[in-house]
Amino acid sequence: MPDIYLYAGEVVPSNIRTTDPTVIKLATLYCASSRIRELFSGNNSPTEDGVNTPAGTHDSSDATYDGAWDGGDGDSLDPLIDYAVDYVMDTAAVSGTISYVRVQMRERRWSMGGLTASIRPYVGGLDQGTPVTTILDGSTYKDRWWYLYTDSGGARWTNDSFNAKRWGFHGNAFHLGDFFDETHVDVSEYIIELWGLSSAFPAQFSGLRTFYNALIRELCLVAEVDAPSGMGGVIKVQKGGVKYAVYLVDVTDTNASSVRVKTSTGVKAVRLKT
């Protein structure tokens, strides 16, 4: 089964507390098709020096990124960059109850000297979540996470409310009094996870088998409409005139078989029938 998390250490609004506080990951969502620059300004001559690709936002590499910087004018203007980017994310279509949205970002805010800087999620054109103001030395990327329990209006997340928003980041960086410095904001990875209480696992069907470790293994087939989301694609099997979906899971899932499938979101495993 997927990793089980508790609300330990998190402040959960009373209107979404449940009698069973355990939650599981319902879906992992990635940038699906494009990105939109929302905010871009500086004191002198701001420059956008990085434009990421959809695949680059979740390739576990810092080679590509969305980034912008500003430099002082060497006379009277401090370097200041204010930068926000939105992503067109995969569509949320989970069957369980969403308890929170987990935004994962790999970012860096840096300058040649000292600076003041912050970054946070940017959701539907609004800042959301507590800004991270920790300053890094040099230009090292750092993984950050935010747990968003409600939307900006205080309502619990649903598939519809998630899909109605654009999701991105808003960062800024400035160095007061240094007219020769540069300040940078860069984000190389942007991934969203939906966590919550899962509905009952869909009905499983027989008919797909494999052989490894000296045993015949039954693999998981579900109705076409019950195919998991966020897996980078769906493999379908037709049997007796009916189409079924091969159920894919992360390779770390307890029920993952040794059958691997390369998808647009990475290598996945076919789930064992249980």
N, C-alpha and C positions, 0 to 999 in steps of 0.2 A: 504494500500500500504506500501512498505518497508520504513524505515527511509530515509529521503532525506537529503543529505549533500551538502554543498556548498564548493567551493574552498577557502573560507575565511581563511586568515592567512597562506595559503600554496603558495609556489612559483611554478607556473605551467609553464613548458617550452612552449614557444610560438608556437612550432610546434604541440602541442596537445590541444591548447585552442579551445573551441567550442563556437558557438553563444549562446548556452544554457549551462551555467556553472553548472547546477544541475546534480548530479549524484546519482545513487542508488546502493545498493549492488547487484551484479549479482550472486555471488556464494561465499560459504564458503568452503575452501578446507582443508583437514586434512592429517596427515601422513597416508599413505595407507597400507604400508606393512613392511618397514624396515628402518634402519638408517645406515649410513656409517661414520665411524670416519675418518676425513680427515687430521687433524693436531693434534699432541699430543707430546709435548716436555716440558722439564723443566731443571732447573739447576742441580738438585740433583737426586731425585728418584721419578719422576712423577707417579701418581697413578690415574687410572680411577675408581672412586668409585661409579659411577651410570651409568646404561645403561637402558634407558627408553624403554617402549613398544609402539607400534603404538597407542593403546588406551590411554596410559598414557600421551601422548602429548596433549590431549584435554579432560581430565576428571575432570577439575576444582579442582585438588588436587595436592599438592606438595609432596605426598608420594613417587612418583617415579620421576626420573629426569635423564638427562644426565649430568654427572659431573666429574671433574678431579681436582687434587690438587698437589702441590709440597711443600716440606718442605726444609728449610735450613739445612745445614750439621752440624751446631753447631760450625763451625770453620771459613770458608772463603767464602762459597757459599750462596748467597741470595736465598730465595724461589721465583721461577718464573714458572708460568704455561702458556702455549700457547695451545689453544684447539679449534678445529672446528669440527662440526658434520653436515652432510647432511641428509635430509629425503627424502624418496620416497613419493611424495605428490599425492593426488587425481588428476585425469586428468582434466584439464580445458576444458570446452566445452560450453562456454557461447555464446548466440546468439547476445548479444549487443556489443558495442564498449568499450573496456577496457580503462579507463582513468588513473587508477593507481592500483598498487598492495599494499595492506595494510598488513604488516607483524606484527603479534602480538606475543610477546614473554614474558614469565614470567621467570625472571632470578634473580640470586644473584651473586655478586662477593665480596668475603670477606676474612678476615684474622683474626688472633688473636690480631694483632696490627694495624698499619696503612698500606696502600698500594696504589699503582697506578694501575688502571685497566680500561679496555674498553670492549665494546661488540657492535656488529652490525650484520646485516644479511650477510650471506655468500652465494652468488648466482653463480652457475656455476663455482665454484672454485675461485671466486673473492669477495673481500670485497665490499659491496655496502651499501649506506646510511651513514648518519653521525654517528660516534661512540658515544655511551653514556659513559661518563667518570665519572658520578656522583658516589661517593663512599657511600655505605650503612653502617650503624652501625650494628654490629652483623651479623646474618645470615638470615636477612629478605628478602623474595622474593618481587620483584617489577614488576608490569606490564609495558611493554614498547611497543611502536608502531613506525613503520617506514612506510613512504609513498613513494613508488618507482614509479615515473612517467614514467621512461624509463629504458631499459636494459642498460648494461654496455657500449654498443656502441651508446647510445643516441636514439635508435629507440623505437617507441611506442610499448607497449605490445600487443600481440595477443595470441590466444590460443596456436598456434604453438610455439611461442617464449617462452611462459611460460613453456610449457611442455618439451621443449628442455633443460631446466636448472634443476640442482639439487638445492634444497633450504635448507638452514640451518643457522647456526650461527657461529661466530668466536669471542671468548673472550680470554682475557689474563689478568693476574694479577701478580704483583711482589711487594716485599717489600725490597727496597734498604737498605742495611746495617744492617738488622736484620737476623742473621744466625740461629735463633732459631724459627722463625715464620713459619706459613703455609699460602699459598694463594690458594683460591678456585674459580672455575667458575662452576656454575650449572644452567641448564635450565630445568624447569619442564613442561612448556606448549609452544607449537609452532603451531600457526594457521595462515592461509593466507586467506584474503578476496580479491575478485576482485570487484572493483567499476567502474562504468561507465554509459554510456547512453544505456538504454535498448531498444531493438527493440520492436515492438508492441507485446502485449501479445498474445500468440497463440490462435487459435480458440478453443472455449469451447463447450463441448457436454453435453447433458442431459442424464439421465439414472441412476444416483446414488444419493440416497436421505437418509436423516437421520431425526430423530425427537428429538428435545429438546426445552426447554422453551415454551412448548405448541404449537410449530409450526413445520411444515414439512420444512426441509431445503434442497435445491438442492446443491449438492457438485460438485466440478470442475473436469471434465474429459477432457483430451487433447489427441491429437494423440500420439501414442507410442513414436514417434521420438521427441516430444516436452516435454518429462518428464524433470523436473528440475534436475540439477546436484548438487552434494554436500549435498544431503539430506539423505545419508546413505542407499539408496535403492529405488526401484520403485515398487509400487503396481500396478498390471495390472488387467483390467477387460475386459472380452470378451463379446461383444454384437453384435448379428447379424453377427457373423463370423468375426468381426473386433476387434482387440485388442486396448484398450485405456489405458492411464496412469492416475492414480489418482494423482492429483497435490498436492504435499506436500509443506508446508511453515514452517517457524519458528513459534512457538506458540505466539510470540509477533506481528506477522503480522496482520495488520488491517483487512484483509479478512480471518483470521484463523477461522475455525469452532471449535466447542467443541469436535470434534472427534480427538483423539490423537493416534499416532502410535509410538511405540518404535523402533528406528533404530540404526544402528551401530554408528551414530554420535549424538545420543541423542533423546529425545522425540520431535516429529514433529506434526504438525496439518494438517488435510486435508483442503485445501482451499475451501471457498464457491464459487459457480458459480456466476459470476457477469454479 
